[in-house]
């Protein structure tokens, strides 16, 4: 009898343990002292909706409401933490106890500093940058059991440890902030040809993908970055998640997604969101259609959905001390809900920064999405937008001669002249390529136009973003698959014969490009002429495009010969900038330049000078 009783206790204990581990709690912890005292806790477990009473006697905490939706396996508990202090509180669900930790904040919200135009962001894909821990290339129990570097669209094994091992490389190059494509769990299957190595099919918003590392590794990596003066920007996706997310496998409510079951495909056309004449069908296709079949479209108009997402971004700021957010597919999500998210973050973290992907190549569209824009009736509260106009015009200009009207660098002039539309032009992120575009070099290795593009990118009134490997002439196009513009960084993986992390491993041409860009980046660091200076641009004249920056008696001139032949800078035309100065310094080479007379320029030459 005694043995039977012990066996019964063991079975009961194991059942209780299994029940406890089966209950999912999002977020797993929270923070005392937030300006917004409300907290949503999502409980997920079999039959959890049937819980009738949720109480707590923790000082300063009040249960505001308990929400039961369509699925019997979800329960949303809303707490008010206005007067709560850090500690472990107990939630009672019909008498059953759940321990829940309120952590002390590491710093007030105002102390979280975001990226600015004094920074240079370096965008990299963790799976393709460096493999620091081969043991996590394949993780038992996950749906994708393939890691094959010979296939451009399968996982290659790069991870957070690989990034950590190369932090000195970023310092040597001269960038100041790292933007990783999404690092959250993408527990999705592969068909042997494609996988979610890119990270844009989230299956858990609170968990780093085990193939990249762990939450602790991510947090520690950010600490190591901060020690070296590097900021970290986190890539987030609120428009959609993976079809393998528990929300899609067991929908909390019928309206958790727009058009469940892939009921509508997005048109990818973003203009209806701001078009004053937009039809309802066009607008619905943009905002309520699925991005792809495997990525269900989240309904941010559902208050429980948007609250969950807002809290998730706050949790990562508090937990990992990230220095910024890049929000994917920004206009595809509900406009007012995203404005609510941004307004909440701005109130809690006034010095933080978020950049939204707004992929339309006209500046008036992009400007409408920036915080406090007079062009929109809905304030987005989004501080930074992405300059797809600059990207588009520059990638056209690289193939053209700069003439007296529209071609070549005239395209850049005719884009930047609309900066008056932006409430804050210095908080616009510019780039020449990224993980969704062809490499700037295409399938060539010609650095001439690349240097012109980078000289422009790093000296105009923008937040510049580089793409990994540009500094060593990585190339590729998307004709076959995106994987060809997302190649492995040479030297980041076992067996690589070519190591671009060291000068010894780089070729002569790669070193020349790396050293040129590194010199420009280090010169830019802390340079207030670039971060605070006024900007003057001159209409391209005789094929030469000039932009000047001025601050506190100092001047920087970026001079670009837009012709494929030798040319000359007519200094008299730029007298209002040059004034009485006779000499200037080439900021890359350090050589002295005589600007008292016309300056000869070689074909497609780029000069950045200061005086």
Secondary structure, 3 states (H helix, E strand, C coil): CHHHHHHHHHHHHHHHHHHHHHCEEECCEEECCCCCCEEEEEEECCCHHHCCCEECCCCCCEEEEEECCCCCCEEEEEEECCCCCCEEEEEEECCEEEEEEEECCCCCHHHCCCCCCCCEEEEECHHHHCCCCHHHCCCCCCCCCCCCCCCCCCCCCCCHHHHHCCHHHHHHHCCCEEEECCCEECCCCCCCCCCCCCCCCCCEEEEECCCCCCHHHHHHHHHHHHHCCCEEEEEECCCECCCCCHHHHCCCCCCCEECCCCCCECCCCCHHHCCCCCCHHHHHHHHHCECECCECEECCCCHHHHHHHHHHHHHHHHHHCCCEEEECCHHHCCHHHHHHHHHHHHHHCCCCCEEECCCCCCHHHHHHCCCCCCCCCCCCCCCEEECHHHHHHHHHHCCCCCCCCCCCCHHHHHHHCCHHHCCCHHHEEEECCCCCCCCCCCCCCCCHHHHHHHHHHCCCCCEEEEECCHHHCCCCCCCCCHHHHCCCCCCCCCCCCCCCCCCCCCCHHHHHHHHHHHHHHHHHCCCHHHHHCEEEEEEEECCEEEEEEEECCEEEEEEEECCCCCEEECHHHHHHHHCCCCEEEECCCCCEEECCCCEEECCCCEEEEEC
